[in-house]
Amino acid sequence: MQEVEPYLKLKVIKDEVLFVQLRGFRGAGKFCLLDALMRNEKSKLEEHKQASIVWLFPKINDAADFNSEIEKMADQLRENTAISPENHRYLMSSANGERLRLLLNILQERTVSCVIGFRNVSSGLGKEIKAAFQDFVEGKCTTKFRAYLITERKHSIFDMRDMNTLGDRLMIENVTGFTDEEAVKHLKKTMENLEISEGDAAEIASYFGNNPLLLNLFAHNCSENEITPQKALKQMRKAPRSFFEVSGRSSVVSEENKDSYHAMTAFMENEDHLSEQDRKCFYLLSMMGKGELPLKFVEILCQVSKEENVMHTFLIGATLESEPVDAKQFLKRAEKFVTVLHVSEENVRIPGFFMDIIRCCLKSEDRKHFIKTALNIFTRMFNKDNRDSMVDWLLSATRNHIDAVAEQAEKYLETNFTLGNKNQEEFDMLMSICKLYEIKGQALVQSRVDGMWKEALMSLLKAADIIWQVVCS
């Protein structure tokens, strides 16, 4: 591995590679990696004292921007005498769509190496870049030519035909940002003056899904406001909208990454163009707790969002009246806003910051509806007799989410009513919490997994405590 930044690594790039495509999640660090790679290329060319140009294109919005940047590149080459005035005039008189190809051919004739980086490549721009480099795909170059192209994670400008033609001349690298370990190291390094502990760094990294852009925003926020990481995280959880409003004005959000930043806050600003079904599913997801979620359970939430009457029957293995919803497709749509971490074939993890963003968008009445729906899902998912071994797996995978839903319901009731001033709907919610604790406790008692009796007892005691409060009121 060739390290180009302390936390982002890339495989060694062989000399024959013509195209390097960097694709990844929003905020995963693609621009940072591209900058580092371009510096590395420049350093190597200078070391070998080769006539060369290393050019990093800014954000390109349209064909006019693209052609303007090629003109700037040609102007600099003329000033450096890398191309002649005649070459320059010829380029400027040529058709716009041909300029990059002609420029590369001139550089080849004059044995000038060329490395170009493109920050945001659309399908149309990708075709033009491929066409410009086409003359070097099979031909042997006496100088070095290479193009780095940044795209979104799911976007590829190279089809199977391109891959077969290019072979070893094409390298596609998925930029995934930080691993858990790298995120902790990065936070400790950027927040050295705040003396952040390993445990706090791990909690913050997990909360932001190890996303480099968000972690840099958080570190900047702590430094600017001179507050501890623990206090900043507490404020973020309580008021995520305030955090993002302040962060959006910081120097960390640059011209290159502002699209990624705005995409991650699009849900909060109601600019996401989501279907009603997807929006409902996001709201249900926000009721869950920290940690991994089984894909099977996400599928249940998607199905309930599509047809709430599915809850009249036992959800695992239920016969559905309509086509089942594909949870993986829903999660792909979710990736427009947030990095969904696929921790295994069966489980995913959605960062806590996104859960908090969704919750802050809910009005009180809507919050009540989705809390009640989540309570109903869990109370119908489990059989307290626990005769099916499948229940053990579900309990293991969702126990912390059951507790999170129950805690949210209790907080809602604490805020909105007292037992002495209750209405029937809110009283029913209280009884649903009680029922959920009871079912969880009974299912754990019957569990085939050892060591569950203490947790079972605590759950049953919570149910009994709620009943006692009602009786005493």
C-alpha positions in Angstrom: 0.0 0.0 0.0 1.2 3.5 -0.8 0.2 6.0 1.9 -0.7 9.4 0.5 -2.4 10.8 3.7 -2.2 9.6 7.3 -5.6 7.9 7.1 -6.3 7.4 3.3 -4.4 4.7 1.4 -4.4 3.6 -2.2 -2.9 0.6 -3.9 0.4 1.3 -5.7 -0.5 2.8 -9.1 1.4 1.1 -11.9 3.1 3.2 -14.6 0.8 1.8 -17.4 -2.4 3.0 -15.7 -4.1 5.7 -17.8 -7.3 6.2 -15.9 -7.9 6.2 -12.1 -11.5 6.6 -11.1 -12.1 7.5 -7.4 -15.6 6.9 -6.3 -17.2 6.9 -2.9 -19.8 8.2 -0.5 -20.5 11.9 0.1 -17.9 13.3 2.5 -15.8 10.1 2.3 -12.6 12.1 1.5 -12.4 11.8 -2.3 -11.2 15.4 -2.8 -8.6 15.1 -0.1 -7.3 11.9 -1.6 -7.2 13.4 -5.1 -5.2 16.5 -3.8 -2.7 14.2 -2.1 -2.3 12.0 -5.2 -1.7 15.0 -7.5 0.9 16.3 -5.1 2.5 12.9 -5.2 2.5 12.8 -9.0 4.1 16.3 -9.2 6.8 15.4 -6.7 7.7 12.3 -8.7 7.8 14.1 -12.0 10.0 16.9 -10.6 12.3 14.3 -9.0 12.9 12.7 -12.4 13.3 16.1 -14.0 10.7 15.4 -16.7 9.1 18.1 -18.7 5.5 17.9 -17.4 2.3 19.5 -16.4 0.1 18.5 -13.4 -3.3 20.2 -13.6 -6.2 19.9 -11.2 -9.5 21.0 -12.7 -11.8 22.9 -10.4 -15.5 22.0 -10.1 -16.9 21.9 -13.6 -20.5 22.9 -14.0 -20.9 22.9 -17.8 -19.0 22.7 -21.1 -18.1 26.4 -20.9 -16.3 25.9 -17.6 -14.5 22.8 -19.1 -13.2 24.7 -22.2 -12.2 27.7 -20.2 -10.0 25.5 -18.0 -8.4 23.9 -21.0 -7.6 27.4 -22.3 -5.9 28.3 -19.0 -3.9 25.1 -19.1 -2.8 25.9 -22.7 -1.9 29.4 -21.7 0.4 28.2 -18.9 2.0 25.6 -21.3 2.8 28.4 -23.8 4.2 30.6 -21.1 6.4 27.7 -19.9 7.4 27.1 -23.6 6.1 23.6 -23.3 4.1 24.3 -26.4 4.9 26.8 -29.2 2.8 29.9 -30.0 1.8 28.1 -33.3 0.5 25.1 -31.3 -1.4 27.5 -29.0 -3.1 29.3 -31.9 -4.0 26.0 -33.5 -5.6 24.9 -30.2 -7.6 28.1 -29.7 -9.0 27.9 -33.3 -10.1 24.2 -32.9 -13.6 23.1 -32.0 -14.3 23.0 -28.2 -14.9 19.3 -28.0 -11.6 18.5 -29.6 -9.3 20.8 -27.6 -8.3 18.4 -24.9 -7.5 15.6 -27.3 -5.4 17.9 -29.5 -3.6 19.3 -26.5 -2.6 15.8 -25.3 -1.4 14.9 -28.8 0.8 18.1 -28.9 2.3 17.2 -25.5 3.0 13.7 -26.7 4.9 15.1 -29.8 6.9 17.4 -27.5 7.6 14.6 -24.9 5.8 16.5 -22.1 4.2 14.3 -19.5 0.6 15.2 -18.4 -1.4 14.3 -15.3 -4.9 15.8 -15.0 -7.3 15.5 -12.1 -11.1 16.0 -12.5 -13.0 16.8 -9.4 -16.6 16.0 -10.4 -17.2 13.9 -13.5 -20.6 13.6 -15.1 -21.5 11.1 -17.8 -21.1 13.7 -20.6 -17.8 15.0 -19.3 -16.6 11.4 -18.8 -17.2 10.6 -22.5 -15.2 13.6 -23.6 -12.3 12.7 -21.3 -12.3 9.1 -22.5 -12.3 10.3 -26.1 -9.4 12.7 -25.5 -7.2 9.9 -24.1 -8.3 7.4 -26.7 -5.1 7.8 -28.7 -3.0 6.5 -25.7 -5.1 3.5 -24.8 -3.2 1.1 -27.1 -0.3 3.2 -28.3 3.0 3.2 -26.5 3.7 6.6 -24.9 7.2 7.9 -24.5 5.9 10.2 -21.8 3.4 9.8 -18.9 -0.3 10.5 -19.4 -2.8 9.9 -16.7 -6.3 11.1 -15.7 -7.8 11.0 -12.2 -11.6 11.2 -12.2 -13.9 11.7 -9.2 -17.4 10.3 -9.3 -20.2 9.5 -6.9 -20.1 6.0 -5.4 -22.7 4.4 -7.7 -21.7 6.2 -10.8 -19.3 4.6 -13.3 -18.2 6.2 -16.5 -16.5 3.0 -17.6 -18.8 0.2 -18.9 -17.8 -3.4 -19.4 -16.6 -2.7 -22.9 -14.3 0.0 -21.6 -13.0 -2.3 -18.9 -12.2 -5.1 -21.4 -10.5 -2.7 -23.7 -8.5 -0.9 -21.1 -7.6 -3.8 -18.9 -4.6 -2.9 -16.6 -4.8 0.7 -17.9 -7.9 1.3 -15.8 -8.0 1.4 -12.0 -11.3 1.9 -10.1 -10.9 2.6 -6.4 -13.8 2.9 -3.9 -13.0 5.6 -1.3 -14.8 4.5 1.9 -13.3 7.1 4.2 -12.2 6.0 7.6 -12.3 2.6 9.2 -13.2 2.7 13.0 -9.6 2.7 14.0 -8.6 5.4 11.5 -11.5 7.6 12.6 -10.4 7.4 16.2 -6.8 8.2 15.3 -7.8 11.2 13.1 -10.0 12.7 15.9 -7.3 12.3 18.5 -4.8 14.0 16.1 -7.1 16.9 15.1 -8.3 17.4 18.7 -5.0 17.0 20.5 -5.4 20.3 22.4 -8.7 19.1 23.8 -7.3 15.9 25.3 -10.0 13.7 23.9 -10.0 10.1 25.3 -10.0 7.0 23.2 -13.6 6.1 24.3 -15.0 9.6 23.5 -13.3 9.5 20.1 -14.8 6.1 19.3 -18.3 7.3 20.4 -18.0 10.5 18.3 -16.7 8.6 15.3 -19.5 6.0 15.4 -22.1 8.8 15.8 -20.9 10.4 12.6 -20.5 7.1 10.7 -16.7 7.6 10.4 -17.4 10.3 7.8 -14.2 12.5 7.3 -16.1 15.7 6.4 -18.5 15.5 9.4 -15.6 14.6 11.8 -13.6 17.6 10.5 -16.7 19.8 11.0 -17.1 18.5 14.6 -13.5 19.1 15.4 -13.6 22.6 13.9 -16.8 23.4 15.9 -15.1 22.3 19.2 -12.0 24.4 18.5 -13.9 27.5 17.4 -16.3 27.5 20.3 -13.7 26.3 22.8 -16.0 23.5 24.1 -15.2 19.9 25.1 -16.0 17.1 22.7 -18.4 15.6 25.2 -20.3 18.8 25.5 -20.4 19.4 21.8 -21.7 15.9 21.2 -24.4 16.4 23.8 -25.5 19.7 22.1 -25.4 18.0 18.7 -27.8 15.2 19.8 -30.1 17.8 21.4 -30.2 20.3 18.5 -28.6 18.9 15.2 -30.1 21.7 13.2 -28.1 24.3 15.1 -24.9 22.3 14.6 -25.4 22.1 10.8 -26.4 25.8 10.5 -23.2 26.9 12.2 -21.1 24.3 10.4 -22.4 25.3 7.0 -20.7 28.7 7.4 -17.3 27.3 8.5 -14.2 27.1 6.3 -14.3 23.3 6.4 -17.2 23.4 3.9 -15.4 24.3 0.7 -16.4 24.8 -2.9 -15.3 21.2 -3.5 -17.3 19.5 -0.8 -20.3 21.8 -0.3 -22.5 19.6 -2.5 -21.7 16.6 -0.2 -22.5 18.8 2.8 -25.8 20.0 1.4 -26.8 16.5 0.4 -26.3 15.3 4.0 -28.6 18.1 5.3 -31.2 17.8 2.5 -33.6 15.8 4.6 -33.5 18.5 7.3 -34.3 21.2 4.8 -37.1 19.1 3.1 -35.2 19.3 -0.2 -34.7 15.5 -0.7 -37.6 14.8 -3.1 -38.4 11.5 -1.2 -41.5 9.4 -1.8 -44.0 9.4 1.0 -43.2 5.7 1.6 -39.5 6.3 2.0 -40.1 9.3 4.3 -42.3 7.2 6.6 -39.6 4.5 6.7 -36.9 7.1 7.7 -39.2 8.3 10.5 -39.6 4.7 11.7 -35.9 4.1 11.6 -35.3 7.3 13.7 -37.2 5.6 16.5 -34.5 2.9 16.8 -31.4 3.0 19.0 -27.7 2.9 18.4 -25.9 -0.1 16.8 -26.6 -2.5 14.0 -29.9 -3.3 12.4 -30.8 -6.6 10.7 -31.7 -6.1 7.0 -34.7 -8.4 7.8 -35.9 -5.8 10.3 -35.3 -2.9 7.9 -37.5 -4.8 5.4 -40.3 -5.0 8.0 -40.1 -1.2 8.5 -40.3 -0.7 4.8 -43.3 -3.0 4.5 -45.1 -1.3 7.3 -44.4 2.1 5.7 -46.0 0.8 2.6 -49.1 -0.8 4.2 -49.6 -0.3 7.9 -52.4 -3.0 8.0 -49.6 -5.6 7.6 -49.2 -5.2 11.4 -52.4 -7.2 12.1 -50.5 -10.4 11.6 -47.2 -11.9 12.8 -44.6 -10.0 10.8 -41.9 -12.6 10.5 -43.0 -15.0 7.8 -46.3 -13.2 7.3 -48.3 -13.5 4.1 -48.3 -10.1 2.5 -51.1 -8.7 0.4 -48.7 -6.9 -1.9 -45.2 -7.4 -3.2 -42.5 -7.4 -0.5 -40.4 -4.3 -0.3 -36.7 -4.6 -1.1 -34.8 -3.1 1.9 -31.5 -3.0 -0.1 -33.1 -0.7 -2.7 -34.4 1.6 0.1 -30.9 1.7 1.7 -29.4 2.6 -1.7 -31.8 5.6 -1.9 -30.8 6.5 1.7 -27.2 6.8 0.5 -28.0 10.0 -1.2 -27.9 11.6 2.3 -25.9 9.3 4.5 -23.2 6.6 4.5 -25.1 3.4 5.3 -22.5 1.1 6.8 -23.0 -2.5 5.7 -21.2 -4.3 8.5 -22.2 -7.7 7.2 -24.4 -9.5 4.7 -27.3 -9.4 7.2 -26.7 -6.2 9.2 -26.4 -2.4 8.5 -25.6 0.5 10.7 -27.1 4.0 10.2 -25.1 6.8 11.9 -26.7 8.4 15.0 -26.4 11.9 13.6 -28.8 11.1 10.8 -31.2 9.5 13.2 -31.2 12.8 15.2 -31.6 14.9 12.0 -34.8 12.9 11.1 -36.2 13.2 14.7 -35.7 16.9 14.8 -37.9 17.2 11.6 -40.9 15.5 13.4 -43.7 17.5 14.8 -45.0 16.4 18.2 -48.2 14.8 16.7 -46.2 13.0 14.0 -43.6 11.8 16.6 -46.5 10.3 18.6 -47.7 8.4 15.6 -44.4 6.9 14.7 -43.6 6.0 18.3 -46.9 4.1 18.5 -46.2 2.4 15.2 -42.7 1.3 16.4 -44.2 0.0 19.6 -46.8 -2.0 17.6 -44.2 -3.5 15.4 -42.2 -4.8 18.3 -45.1 -6.1 20.3 -46.3 -8.0 17.3 -42.9 -9.3 16.3 -42.3 -11.4 19.3 -44.1 -14.3 20.9 -43.6 -14.3 24.7 -43.7 -18.1 24.7 -40.6 -18.0 22.5 -41.1 -21.4 20.9 -39.4 -20.5 17.7 -35.5 -20.3 17.7 -35.9 -17.4 15.1 -37.1 -15.2 18.1 -33.7 -15.7 19.9 -31.9 -14.3 16.8 -34.4 -11.4 16.5 -34.1 -10.6 20.2 -30.3 -10.6 20.1 -30.4 -8.3 17.1 -33.0 -5.8 18.3 -32.9 -5.7 22.1 -31.2 -2.3 22.2 -33.7 -0.9 19.6 -36.7 -2.2 21.7 -35.3 -0.3 24.7 -34.7 2.8 22.6 -38.3 2.8 21.3 -39.7 2.3 24.8 -37.4 5.1 26.2 -38.6 7.5 23.5 -42.2 6.7 24.3 -41.6 7.3 28.0 -39.9 10.6 27.2 -42.7 11.7 25.0 -45.3 11.0 27.7 -43.2 12.7 30.4 -43.1 15.8 28.2 -46.7 15.8 27.0 -48.9 14.5 29.8 -49.2 13.3 33.4 -51.1 10.3 34.6 -53.6 12.7 36.3 -54.3 14.5 33.1 -54.2 11.7 30.5 -56.3 10.9 27.5 -57.2 7.5 26.2 -54.7 7.5 23.3 -51.8 8.4 25.6 -52.9 5.9 28.2 -52.9 3.3 25.5 -49.3 4.2 24.6 -48.3 3.8 28.3 -49.9 0.3 28.2 -48.1 -0.5 25.0 -44.7 0.3 26.7 -45.7 -1.9 29.6 -46.7 -4.7 27.2 -43.5 -4.4 25.2 -41.3 -4.7 28.4 -43.4 -7.7 29.5 -43.1 -9.5 26.1 -39.4 -8.9 26.0 -38.9 -10.1 29.5 -41.0 -13.3 29.0 -39.2 -14.0 25.7 -35.8 -13.7 27.4 -36.9 -16.0 30.2 -37.7 -18.6 27.6 -34.5 -17.9 25.5 -32.2 -20.7 24.6 -29.3 -18.3 25.0 -27.5 -18.6 28.4 -27.2 -15.6 30.8 -30.5 -13.8 29.8 -32.3 -14.0 33.1 -30.9 -10.8 34.6 -32.0 -8.7 31.6 -35.3 -10.6 31.5 -35.9 -9.7 35.2 -35.0 -6.0 34.6 -37.5 -5.9 31.7 -40.3 -7.5 33.8 -39.6 -5.1 36.7 -40.0 -2.1 34.3 -43.4 -3.4 33.2 -44.4 -3.9 36.8 -43.2 -0.4 37.8 -45.5 1.1 35.1 -48.5 -0.9 36.3 -47.7 0.3 39.9 -47.6 3.9 38.8 -51.0 3.6 37.1 -52.5 1.9 40.2 -51.1 4.5 42.6 -52.3 7.4 40.5 
